[in-house]
Amino acid sequence: MDIFGIIGSLYLLYIFSYAILLLISDCDVRLLFASIFGRRKLNKFKDKVVWVTGASSGIGEHITKSFAEYGAKLVLTARNETELERVKRLCCDNGKLSEEDVLILPMDVTDVSKHQAAFEKVLQHFNQLDILINNAGRSQRAIWENIELPVDKEMFELNVFSNLSLSRIVMKYFLERKKGHIALTSSIAGIIPVPFSATYSGTKFALHGYYGSLRREKITSRIGITILCPGPVVSNLLPACFTEKAGETYGESHKTTDSRMTGERCAFLCLVAIANNLPEVWMAKFPLMLLTYFSVYCPNVSLWMLKKLGLNAIQRLRDQRVTVQQS
């Protein structure tokens, strides 16, 4: 066999191995290997100060509890103070954290005028901040042409601009310290434009643009930027989803029998990604992980598959039912 034959055979073996891994994995291949061989780095979170927005429920709550398991000190932000108190109790129940190790900062993150004062309270309490997790946000179920413009504006205020405001304040502090880490919860919808969630996809794509640019600007620094892209996760996200109308929420909940990644598994993978300083990670159960790879690396094949599957099948992959009825 000549050199070209050897190269071709190795390439086919590489593609075959990748395909096998994607059939059995619930995350991208780089994150899969980090979760196996890089999990010891999770121990470095002990005594680090981690600020999590959207910490009162869903992915944010699970990320918070996972950091607590590794001994990180925590700052919890969301609008619902009662729920934040509940999460704080859960974090302290593991015996690794005291009451003083968990600071509650109730705040509507869209009120960016409060961000600087909130950040100063973090420094007053802990005298440092090591990691910022921008997790606050909401999803959407709507038909593209029916979306009212105020919905677009409100979603960008929450999912993008509040995120940027807090990150810019913290980034200046990290630059002074010459170290730090910013992570943000994007979505598979920030990789693949999702039908019936146009504004949501738009906000997540915007985050990739903003933080991708930031990562390249600080490429020689010791400041990490990690974009977390989960697919469907067991959470209370659906009832609070935006729709096409301003002031309206979707209202219905997921079923407990739905096939979705657990919050615990998602949080573990998020921590692995941050601990190993991975720039961007994807997380989703089969077959969404495989479809994500097709969409990124074989876009024409992905569009053909979408036509063949039909929009209702795509909705069922995401929500296990049809959430938006087409006329």
C-alpha positions in Angstrom: 0.0 0.0 0.0 1.4 3.4 -1.0 1.5 6.5 1.3 -1.8 7.8 0.0 -3.5 4.5 0.7 -2.2 4.5 4.2 -3.4 8.1 4.8 -6.8 7.2 3.4 -7.1 4.2 5.6 -6.1 6.1 8.7 -8.6 8.8 7.8 -11.4 6.2 7.4 -10.4 4.7 10.7 -10.5 8.1 12.4 -14.0 8.8 11.0 -15.3 5.3 12.0 -13.9 5.8 15.6 -15.5 9.2 15.9 -18.9 7.8 14.7 -18.7 5.0 17.3 -17.9 7.4 20.1 -20.8 9.6 19.1 -23.2 6.7 19.2 -22.4 6.0 22.8 -21.6 9.5 24.1 -23.8 12.3 25.4 -21.2 15.0 24.7 -18.6 16.0 22.1 -15.5 13.8 21.8 -13.1 16.3 23.4 -15.4 16.7 26.4 -15.8 12.9 26.6 -12.1 12.4 27.0 -11.8 15.2 29.5 -14.6 13.7 31.6 -12.6 10.4 31.7 -9.0 11.6 31.9 -9.4 15.2 33.3 -11.8 14.8 36.1 -9.1 15.0 38.7 -8.8 18.7 37.9 -12.2 19.2 39.5 -10.4 19.2 42.9 -8.9 22.6 42.0 -12.3 24.2 42.7 -11.8 23.9 46.4 -11.9 27.4 48.0 -12.4 29.1 44.7 -15.1 31.8 44.6 -17.7 31.0 42.0 -20.6 33.4 41.0 -23.6 31.7 39.3 -26.5 33.6 37.8 -29.8 31.9 37.3 -28.8 29.8 40.3 -32.3 29.2 41.7 -33.4 26.4 39.4 -32.6 24.2 36.5 -29.0 23.9 35.1 -27.9 26.8 37.3 -29.0 25.1 40.5 -27.3 21.8 39.5 -24.0 23.6 38.6 -24.2 25.4 42.0 -24.6 22.2 43.9 -21.8 20.5 41.9 -19.4 23.3 42.8 -20.4 22.9 46.4 -19.5 19.2 46.3 -16.0 20.2 45.3 -15.7 22.8 48.1 -16.0 26.0 46.1 -17.4 29.1 47.8 -20.5 30.4 46.1 -22.3 33.5 45.1 -25.9 32.8 44.0 -27.9 35.2 41.9 -31.5 35.1 40.6 -34.7 37.0 41.2 -36.4 34.5 43.6 -34.7 35.0 47.0 -36.8 32.2 48.5 -35.5 29.7 46.0 -31.9 30.9 46.4 -32.2 30.3 50.2 -33.4 26.7 49.4 -30.4 26.2 47.1 -28.1 27.6 49.7 -29.3 25.1 52.3 -28.7 22.3 49.9 -25.2 23.5 49.2 -24.5 23.7 53.0 -26.0 20.3 53.8 -23.0 18.5 52.3 -20.9 19.6 55.3 -18.2 21.1 53.1 -19.5 24.7 53.2 -20.6 27.0 56.0 -23.3 29.6 55.9 -20.6 32.2 55.3 -19.3 30.3 52.3 -22.5 30.9 50.3 -23.5 34.5 49.5 -27.0 35.2 48.2 -27.4 38.2 45.9 -31.0 38.4 44.7 -31.1 40.5 41.5 -32.9 40.9 38.2 -29.9 40.6 35.9 -31.6 42.7 33.3 -31.3 45.7 35.6 -27.7 46.3 34.6 -27.5 49.4 36.8 -27.2 47.0 39.8 -24.3 44.9 38.4 -21.4 47.0 39.7 -22.8 47.2 43.2 -23.5 43.5 43.2 -19.9 42.8 42.1 -18.6 45.0 44.9 -20.6 43.0 47.4 -18.9 39.8 46.2 -15.5 41.4 46.8 -16.5 42.7 50.2 -17.7 39.3 51.3 -15.0 37.0 49.8 -12.3 39.5 48.9 -11.9 37.7 45.5 -13.8 36.2 42.6 -12.3 33.3 40.5 -15.1 32.1 38.2 -18.2 33.8 36.8 -20.9 31.5 35.4 -23.4 33.5 33.3 -26.3 31.1 33.3 -29.5 33.3 33.5 -31.7 33.1 30.5 -35.0 31.8 29.0 -35.9 29.8 25.9 -38.7 30.2 23.4 -41.4 28.4 21.4 -42.8 30.5 18.5 -43.4 30.7 14.8 -40.8 33.0 13.1 -43.1 35.4 11.3 -45.5 35.9 14.2 -42.8 36.9 16.8 -43.5 40.4 18.0 -40.5 42.7 18.1 -40.8 43.5 21.8 -40.2 39.7 22.4 -36.9 39.9 20.5 -35.8 43.0 22.5 -36.7 41.4 25.9 -34.9 38.2 25.1 -31.8 40.0 24.0 -31.9 42.1 27.2 -32.0 38.9 29.3 -29.9 36.4 27.3 -27.3 38.7 25.9 -27.0 42.2 27.2 -27.3 41.4 30.9 -24.7 38.7 30.3 -22.3 41.1 28.6 -22.7 43.8 31.2 -21.7 41.6 34.1 -18.9 39.9 32.2 -17.3 43.3 31.3 -17.3 44.3 34.9 -15.7 41.1 36.0 -13.3 40.9 33.0 -11.7 44.2 34.1 -11.1 42.7 37.5 -9.7 39.5 36.1 -7.3 41.5 33.9 -6.0 43.3 37.0 -5.5 39.9 38.8 -4.1 38.4 35.5 -6.3 35.3 36.0 -9.9 34.2 36.1 -12.5 32.3 34.2 -15.8 33.2 32.6 -18.2 30.5 31.5 -21.6 31.0 30.0 -24.6 28.7 29.2 -25.3 28.8 25.5 -27.1 25.9 23.9 -27.0 23.5 21.0 -29.4 26.1 19.5 -26.4 28.4 19.4 -24.7 25.8 17.1 -27.7 24.8 15.0 -30.5 27.3 14.3 -33.5 25.6 15.9 -37.0 25.7 14.3 -39.6 27.6 16.3 -37.1 29.3 18.6 -35.7 32.0 16.3 -35.1 34.6 18.9 -33.6 32.1 21.3 -31.2 30.8 18.6 -30.4 34.4 17.7 -29.4 35.3 21.3 -27.3 32.2 21.6 -25.5 32.8 18.3 -24.8 36.4 19.5 -23.1 35.0 22.6 -20.8 32.9 20.5 -19.9 35.9 18.5 -19.2 38.1 21.5 -17.3 35.6 23.5 -15.5 34.1 20.6 -14.1 37.5 19.9 -13.2 37.9 23.6 -11.4 34.6 23.7 -9.3 35.6 20.7 -8.4 39.0 22.2 -7.2 37.4 25.5 -5.6 34.3 23.9 -2.3 35.1 25.5 -3.7 35.8 28.9 -4.5 33.4 31.8 -8.2 34.2 31.6 -10.4 31.2 30.5 -13.5 31.5 28.4 -15.8 28.5 28.2 -19.1 28.3 26.2 -21.3 25.6 27.5 -23.8 24.2 24.9 -26.3 21.8 26.4 -29.2 20.2 24.5 -32.4 19.2 26.2 -31.9 18.9 30.0 -34.4 18.0 32.7 -35.4 21.4 34.1 -38.3 23.8 34.5 -37.3 25.8 31.5 -40.4 25.1 29.3 -43.1 26.7 31.4 -41.3 30.1 31.5 -40.4 30.0 27.8 -41.1 33.1 25.7 -43.6 32.7 22.9 -44.4 35.0 20.0 -46.3 37.5 22.0 -44.9 40.0 24.5 -45.7 39.2 28.1 -46.8 35.6 27.4 -45.1 32.4 28.6 -45.5 28.9 27.2 -46.9 27.6 30.5 -46.7 23.9 30.0 -44.2 21.6 31.6 -42.0 18.7 30.5 -43.1 15.2 31.5 -41.0 13.2 34.0 -40.8 10.5 31.4 -39.2 12.7 28.7 -35.8 11.5 27.4 -33.5 14.4 28.5 -30.1 14.7 30.0 -30.3 14.9 33.8 -29.3 18.2 35.5 -26.7 16.3 37.5 -25.0 14.9 34.4 -25.1 18.3 32.6 -23.6 20.1 35.7 -20.8 17.5 35.9 -19.9 18.0 32.3 -20.0 21.7 32.7 -17.5 21.6 35.6 -15.2 19.2 33.7 -15.2 21.7 30.8 -14.3 24.6 33.1 -11.7 22.7 35.0 -10.0 21.6 31.8 -10.3 25.1 30.3 -12.1 23.9 27.2 -13.2 26.7 24.9 -16.6 25.3 23.8 -18.4 22.1 24.6 -21.6 20.3 23.4 -23.8 18.1 25.5 -26.9 16.1 24.4 -28.3 12.6 24.4 -28.3 10.4 21.3 -29.2 11.2 18.5 -28.9 14.9 19.0 -25.2 14.8 19.5 -24.7 13.0 16.2 -27.1 15.4 14.5 -25.1 18.3 15.8 -21.9 17.0 14.3 -23.7 16.5 10.9 -25.1 20.0 11.1 -21.6 21.6 11.7 -19.5 19.4 9.4 -22.0 18.2 6.8 -24.6 21.0 6.6 -26.1 19.9 3.3 -26.7 16.4 4.7 -28.2 18.0 7.8 -30.7 20.0 5.8 -31.6 16.9 3.7 -32.2 15.0 6.9 -34.4 17.8 8.3 -36.6 17.7 5.2 -36.9 13.9 5.4 -37.6 13.9 9.2 -40.1 16.7 9.1 -40.5 19.6 11.5 -42.8 17.7 13.9 -40.1 15.0 14.3 -37.5 17.7 15.1 -39.8 19.1 17.8 -40.2 15.6 19.3 -36.5 15.2 19.5 -36.3 18.4 21.5 -39.5 18.3 23.6 -40.8 14.7 23.1 -43.9 16.3 21.6 -45.1 19.0 19.2 -44.9 22.2 21.1 -45.7 24.6 18.2 -48.6 23.8 15.9 -48.1 25.0 12.3 -51.0 26.4 10.3 
